[in-house]
Amino acid sequence: MITASSLSRRALLRRLGVGSAVLPFLGNLPSLAAATSTAAKKRLIVVFSPDGVVKKNFWPTIPGPFLTPGPVRVPAELPASLQPLDPFRDRLLTLKGVHNKVTGDGDGHMRGMGCLLTGIELFPGNVQGGGETPAGWASGLSIDQEIKQFLQSRPDSATRFGSLEFGVLVPNKADTWTRMVYTGPNQPVPPIDDPYQMFNKLYGQAKDRESLQSVLDELREDLAKVSTALPAEDRRILEEHTALVREFEKELATHHETISHAVPKMEEGVVEQNDHMPKISRMQIELVVSSLAADFTRVATLQYTNSVGQPRFKWLGIEEGQHELSHEPNSNETAQDKLTRINAWYAGEIAHLAKRLAETPEPGGDGSLLDHTTILWTNELGEGNSHSHSDIPFVLIGGGLGFTTGRAVECGGVAHNRLLLTLAHAMGHTDLTRFGNPDYCGDGPLTGLA
């Protein structure tokens, strides 16, 4: 049996005569860790949903703990759009008063999306938006990639992929409305919104859809050899990881005919594929959890549709497209109710992600994955009908970044660049003093969140 730090992963495979296809299952085993650091892992998941929110049904009305005012303080009801997150209210943090102040070329949706994680202007370009100046791609990298580069530069936090970009019904076309992740200026990263394709990226060896066969079936003997050579804690982690993969494979085998979609050329194609959105969402969430449990990455993004997103939430009894509804005036109570329920559906998916993280033990450590992970839910707009970049939704769930949760914070109109800096510092990247356009970095990272 091996002991901690006694063998590298590849050395162990050579000793046992086992093929390298087993390597994806060994990424998070403490005895095979690439470094001896005992620091707790920190993870960040950025979740995007489009078209703004109904402010009165999204933001808590009173800053501070989620409690009623007065001498007897009891749990206050969360706003309607956030109610699915109530089981995680103690791990919930809302940040109101964070504005995207980046200006320049592009319409409100384009700048909302392209500047959301980059904090910097779009290049001039020839993509024409809604009546405003045309624009191109963002002129800098996104904060998730900045954090990725930092983590990958350190042996105690480098992972197999560095970052993973998941999508749910993101149109397969390259424009400023569909991309929020950038590895550098003019370098957008398309999310993978086909769970089959993402599974193949993570684990490989999956057959085509017509002859899908379990990766685990082919690796059973090799995994058994490796398991016998591991200490008990590593065997437990390996068993948990393979169980996650097995359950996902069952889902994949059952639904592989409906999980991918071609580039829709007509509205009818969007509507038809639209109906698969809930299933694709849950499958991608399982892959997010599996990739974190395996330590494939510590930075991930999960993008629902795109800026100007137009899904139809027919499973909620809503026939209109989301973007269409978002342009209705605030006086249209029917549209406001539908938008509130749409954002509550997104919150429910994030609550499911938090639940799956909470019930997955932290490999080789204390607590759960959620204790060491922060989910950041955001949007390209504060409000859809005004195209406002004020009060951009920033909602955080989990304990990965060490913020004090269970409360609503009023940030007073700060530029969102300062929040991006705060995320980087909380992930350990404390040498970063400016990010995006330095004019919007003010006094640096936000204070009072820890």
C-alpha positions in Angstrom: 0.0 0.0 0.0 1.3 3.5 -0.8 1.7 6.2 1.7 1.2 9.9 1.3 3.6 11.5 -1.2 5.3 8.2 -1.8 4.3 7.9 -5.5 3.2 10.1 -8.3 0.0 9.1 -10.1 1.9 8.0 -13.2 4.5 6.1 -11.2 1.8 4.2 -9.5 0.2 3.3 -12.8 3.5 2.1 -14.1 4.1 0.0 -11.0 0.8 -1.7 -11.3 0.8 -2.0 -15.1 -2.3 0.1 -15.4 -3.1 2.3 -18.4 -3.3 6.1 -18.3 -7.1 6.1 -18.9 -7.4 5.7 -15.1 -5.8 9.1 -14.4 -9.0 11.1 -14.4 -10.2 9.1 -11.4 -7.1 9.8 -9.4 -7.0 13.6 -9.4 -8.2 14.3 -5.9 -6.6 11.5 -3.9 -4.7 13.0 -0.9 -1.9 10.3 -1.0 -1.2 11.1 -4.6 -1.4 14.9 -4.3 1.1 16.7 -6.5 2.1 19.0 -3.6 2.4 18.7 0.2 0.3 21.8 1.0 -2.4 21.2 3.6 -4.3 24.4 2.7 -8.0 23.9 2.2 -9.1 24.1 -1.4 -11.0 27.1 -2.6 -13.4 26.9 -5.6 -15.4 29.4 -7.6 -18.4 28.7 -9.8 -19.9 31.6 -11.8 -23.4 31.0 -12.9 -25.0 33.3 -15.5 -28.6 33.9 -16.4 -29.8 36.7 -18.8 -32.0 39.7 -19.2 -32.1 41.3 -15.8 -34.4 40.8 -12.9 -37.6 42.3 -11.4 -35.9 44.4 -8.7 -38.8 44.5 -6.2 -39.0 40.7 -6.2 -35.3 40.0 -6.2 -33.5 42.2 -3.7 -34.0 42.0 0.1 -35.4 45.3 1.3 -33.3 45.6 4.5 -29.5 45.3 4.6 -28.2 42.9 7.2 -29.1 39.4 8.4 -32.1 37.8 6.7 -34.2 38.6 9.8 -37.3 40.7 10.5 -36.6 44.1 12.2 -37.8 44.8 15.7 -37.1 43.5 19.2 -38.0 39.9 18.2 -36.0 39.0 15.2 -37.1 35.9 13.3 -36.2 34.6 9.8 -37.5 37.1 7.2 -39.0 35.7 4.0 -36.7 36.0 1.0 -37.9 37.8 -2.1 -39.9 35.7 -4.5 -37.1 35.2 -7.0 -34.7 34.0 -4.3 -37.1 31.8 -2.3 -35.7 28.5 -3.8 -32.4 29.4 -2.1 -34.1 29.5 1.4 -32.6 26.1 2.4 -29.2 27.8 2.1 -30.1 31.2 3.6 -27.3 30.8 6.2 -24.8 30.4 3.3 -26.4 33.1 1.2 -25.0 36.6 0.5 -26.6 39.2 -1.7 -24.7 42.3 -2.9 -26.8 45.2 -4.0 -25.4 48.5 -5.3 -22.7 47.0 -7.5 -22.7 48.7 -10.9 -21.1 47.8 -14.2 -19.7 51.3 -15.0 -17.8 50.3 -18.2 -19.0 52.3 -21.1 -17.9 52.5 -24.8 -19.0 50.7 -27.9 -21.9 48.1 -28.1 -25.5 48.0 -26.9 -26.5 47.5 -23.3 -26.7 43.7 -23.7 -23.3 43.5 -25.5 -21.5 45.5 -22.9 -23.4 43.8 -20.1 -22.2 40.4 -21.3 -18.7 41.2 -22.6 -17.7 43.5 -19.7 -19.4 41.4 -17.0 -16.4 39.3 -16.0 -13.7 41.4 -17.8 -14.4 44.8 -16.4 -13.1 46.4 -19.5 -14.4 48.0 -22.7 -15.3 46.1 -25.9 -13.1 46.6 -29.0 -14.7 48.5 -31.9 -16.1 46.0 -34.3 -18.8 45.3 -36.8 -21.4 43.5 -34.7 -24.4 45.8 -34.7 -26.6 45.8 -31.6 -29.9 47.4 -30.8 -29.5 50.8 -32.3 -26.2 51.7 -30.6 -22.7 51.6 -31.9 -21.4 48.3 -33.2 -18.7 46.5 -31.3 -16.4 43.5 -31.2 -15.0 41.3 -28.5 -13.9 42.3 -25.0 -10.4 43.9 -24.8 -9.2 41.9 -21.8 -9.4 38.6 -20.1 -12.2 37.6 -17.6 -11.7 37.3 -13.9 -12.2 33.5 -13.9 -9.3 33.2 -16.3 -7.2 35.5 -14.3 -7.8 33.3 -11.3 -7.2 30.2 -13.3 -3.8 31.5 -14.5 -2.9 32.3 -10.9 -3.9 28.8 -9.6 -2.3 27.0 -12.5 1.0 28.8 -11.7 1.2 27.2 -8.3 1.9 23.4 -7.8 -0.4 23.2 -4.8 -3.4 24.5 -6.8 -2.8 23.5 -10.4 -5.4 21.1 -11.8 -5.9 19.1 -14.9 -8.1 21.7 -16.8 -7.6 24.9 -14.8 -11.1 25.9 -15.6 -14.2 24.4 -17.2 -16.9 26.3 -19.1 -20.4 24.7 -19.0 -23.4 25.9 -20.9 -27.1 25.3 -21.2 -28.7 26.0 -24.6 -26.1 28.6 -25.6 -26.4 29.3 -29.3 -23.5 27.9 -31.2 -22.6 31.2 -32.9 -19.8 33.5 -32.1 -20.9 36.9 -31.1 -20.6 39.3 -28.2 -24.0 38.3 -26.8 -23.0 34.6 -26.3 -19.5 34.9 -24.7 -18.6 36.0 -21.2 -15.3 34.1 -20.7 -12.1 35.5 -22.3 -8.6 34.2 -22.1 -7.3 37.6 -23.3 -8.2 40.4 -25.6 -10.2 39.2 -28.6 -10.1 35.7 -27.2 -13.6 34.5 -26.2 -14.1 31.0 -24.9 -17.3 29.1 -26.0 -19.0 27.1 -23.3 -19.7 23.5 -23.9 -23.5 23.0 -23.6 -23.7 19.4 -24.7 -23.3 17.2 -21.6 -22.2 14.3 -23.8 -19.4 16.4 -25.2 -18.4 17.6 -21.7 -18.4 14.1 -20.3 -16.1 13.0 -23.1 -13.8 15.9 -22.4 -13.6 14.9 -18.7 -13.4 11.2 -19.0 -12.8 10.3 -22.6 -13.3 6.9 -24.2 -17.1 7.3 -24.3 -18.5 5.8 -27.4 -20.7 7.6 -29.9 -24.4 8.0 -29.0 -25.4 4.9 -30.9 -23.1 2.6 -29.0 -22.7 4.3 -25.7 -20.8 2.1 -23.3 -19.6 2.8 -19.7 -16.1 4.2 -19.3 -16.1 2.3 -16.0 -16.8 -1.0 -17.7 -13.6 -0.7 -19.6 -11.6 0.4 -16.6 -13.0 -1.9 -14.0 -10.0 -4.2 -13.7 -7.5 -1.2 -13.7 -9.5 0.6 -11.1 -9.6 -2.5 -8.9 -5.8 -2.8 -9.1 -5.3 0.8 -8.2 -7.8 0.6 -5.3 -6.0 -2.3 -3.6 -2.8 -0.2 -3.6 -4.5 2.9 -1.9 -5.0 3.7 1.7 -8.6 3.5 3.1 -9.4 7.2 2.7 -8.3 7.3 -0.9 -10.4 4.1 -1.6 -13.4 5.9 -0.2 -12.9 9.0 -2.4 -12.3 6.8 -5.5 -15.5 4.9 -4.8 -17.5 8.2 -4.4 -16.1 9.5 -7.6 -16.8 6.4 -9.6 -20.3 6.3 -8.2 -20.9 9.9 -9.4 -19.7 8.9 -12.9 -21.8 5.8 -12.9 -24.9 7.7 -12.0 -24.3 10.3 -14.7 -23.7 7.6 -17.3 -27.1 6.2 -16.5 -28.6 9.6 -17.2 -26.5 10.0 -20.3 -27.6 6.6 -21.7 -31.2 7.3 -21.1 -31.3 10.8 -22.5 -28.4 11.0 -25.0 -30.8 11.4 -27.9 -32.1 14.7 -26.6 -29.2 16.4 -24.9 -27.5 18.1 -27.8 -28.9 20.5 -30.2 -27.9 21.9 -33.6 -27.5 25.6 -34.3 -31.1 26.7 -34.7 -31.8 28.5 -38.0 -35.4 29.4 -37.3 -37.4 30.2 -34.2 -39.1 26.8 -34.4 -35.8 25.1 -33.8 -35.2 27.2 -30.7 -38.6 26.3 -29.3 -38.2 22.6 -30.0 -34.8 22.4 -28.3 -35.9 24.8 -25.6 -38.0 22.0 -24.0 -34.8 20.1 -23.1 -33.5 22.9 -21.0 -34.4 21.5 -17.5 -32.8 18.1 -18.3 -29.6 19.6 -19.8 -29.3 21.9 -16.7 -29.4 19.0 -14.3 -27.0 16.9 -16.3 -24.5 19.8 -16.5 -24.9 20.3 -12.8 -23.9 16.7 -12.1 -20.8 17.2 -14.3 -19.9 20.4 -12.4 -20.1 18.5 -9.1 -18.1 15.5 -10.5 -15.4 17.8 -11.9 -14.9 19.5 -8.6 -15.0 16.3 -6.6 -12.3 14.9 -8.9 -10.3 18.2 -8.6 -10.3 18.6 -12.4 -10.7 22.3 -11.8 -11.3 24.8 -9.1 -12.8 27.4 -11.4 -16.0 26.8 -13.4 -18.6 28.8 -15.2 -22.2 27.7 -16.0 -23.9 29.9 -18.6 -27.7 29.6 -19.1 -28.5 30.7 -22.7 -27.0 34.1 -23.6 -27.4 37.8 -23.3 -30.7 38.6 -25.1 -31.6 35.0 -24.1 -35.0 33.9 -25.4 -35.8 30.6 -23.8 -39.5 29.8 -23.4 -40.3 28.3 -19.9 -43.2 26.2 -21.1 -42.7 23.9 -18.1 -43.7 26.9 -16.0 -46.7 27.6 -18.2 -44.9 30.6 -19.8 -45.1 30.7 -23.6 -43.4 34.0 -24.3 -39.6 34.3 -24.7 -37.6 35.6 -21.7 -36.1 38.5 -23.6 -39.5 39.5 -25.0 -40.9 39.6 -21.5 -38.0 41.5 -20.1 -38.9 44.5 -22.4 -42.4 44.8 -21.0 -42.8 47.9 -18.7 -42.9 47.5 -15.0 -46.6 48.4 -15.0 -47.3 45.1 -16.8 -47.9 42.9 -13.7 -48.4 39.8 -15.7 -45.0 40.1 -17.4 -43.4 41.0 -14.0 -44.9 37.9 -12.4 -43.6 35.7 -15.3 -40.1 37.2 -15.1 -40.1 36.7 -11.3 -41.0 33.0 -11.8 -38.3 32.6 -14.5 -35.6 34.0 -12.1 -37.0 31.7 -9.4 -36.5 28.8 -11.7 -32.8 29.8 -12.2 -32.5 30.1 -8.4 -34.0 26.6 -8.1 -31.3 25.2 -10.4 -28.6 27.0 -8.4 -30.2 25.6 -5.2 -30.0 22.2 -6.7 -26.3 22.8 -7.5 -25.7 23.9 -3.9 -27.6 20.9 -2.6 -25.5 18.5 -4.7 -22.3 20.2 -3.5 -23.5 20.1 0.2 -24.2 16.4 0.1 -20.8 15.6 -1.6 -18.0 15.2 1.0 -14.9 17.3 0.6 -12.3 14.8 -0.7 -9.5 14.4 1.8 -10.9 17.2 4.0 -13.6 18.3 6.3 -17.2 19.2 5.5 -18.7 19.2 2.1 -17.8 20.6 -1.3 -20.1 23.5 -0.6 -18.1 24.4 2.5 -15.1 24.9 0.2 -16.9 26.4 -2.9 -18.6 29.7 -3.6 -21.3 29.9 -6.3 -21.6 33.4 -7.8 -24.9 34.0 -9.6 -25.0 37.0 -11.9 -26.6 38.6 -15.0 -25.6 41.1 -17.7 -28.3 43.6 -16.7 -29.8 44.9 -13.5 -33.2 45.4 -15.2 -34.2 44.2 -18.7 -36.6 46.9 -19.9 -34.2 49.8 -19.0 -31.0 47.9 -20.0 -29.7 49.2 -16.7 -26.2 48.3 -15.6 -26.9 49.5 -12.1 -27.5 46.9 -9.3 -26.2 44.0 -11.4 -27.3 40.9 -9.6 -24.5 39.3 -7.6 -25.7 36.6 -5.3 -23.2 34.3 -3.6 -23.8 30.9 -2.0 -21.3 28.7 -0.1 -18.3 28.9 2.1 -15.4 28.7 -0.3 -14.3 32.3 -0.3 -14.6 32.9 3.5 -17.3 35.7 3.2 -19.7 36.2 6.1 -23.0 34.9 4.7 -26.6 34.8 5.8 -27.1 38.5 5.0 -27.9 41.2 2.5 -25.2 43.8 1.8 -25.7 47.3 0.3 -22.5 48.2 -1.5 -23.4 51.8 -2.3 -22.9 52.0 -6.0 -19.4 50.7 -6.4 -18.0 49.6 -9.7 -18.1 45.9 -10.3 -14.4 45.9 -11.0 -13.9 46.1 -7.3 -16.0 43.0 -6.7 -13.9 41.1 -9.4 -10.8 42.1 -7.5 -12.4 40.8 -4.3 -13.1 37.4 -5.8 -9.4 37.2 -6.9 -8.1 38.1 -3.5 -10.5 35.7 -1.8 -9.1 32.9 -4.1 -5.6 33.8 -2.9 -4.5 36.1 -5.7 -3.7 39.0 -3.4 -1.0 40.5 -5.6 -3.6 41.6 -8.1 -4.2 45.3 -7.5 -6.1 46.3 -10.6 -8.4 44.4 -13.0 -10.0 45.5 -16.2 -10.2 49.2 -16.6 -8.1 50.6 -13.8 -10.3 53.7 -13.6 -13.0 51.6 -12.0 -10.9 49.8 -9.4 -11.1 52.7 -6.9 -9.8 51.6 -3.5 -9.3 48.0 -4.6 -11.2 45.0 -3.2 -14.4 45.5 -1.3 -14.2 45.6 2.4 -16.7 44.2 4.9 -17.5 40.9 3.2 -15.3 38.6 5.3 
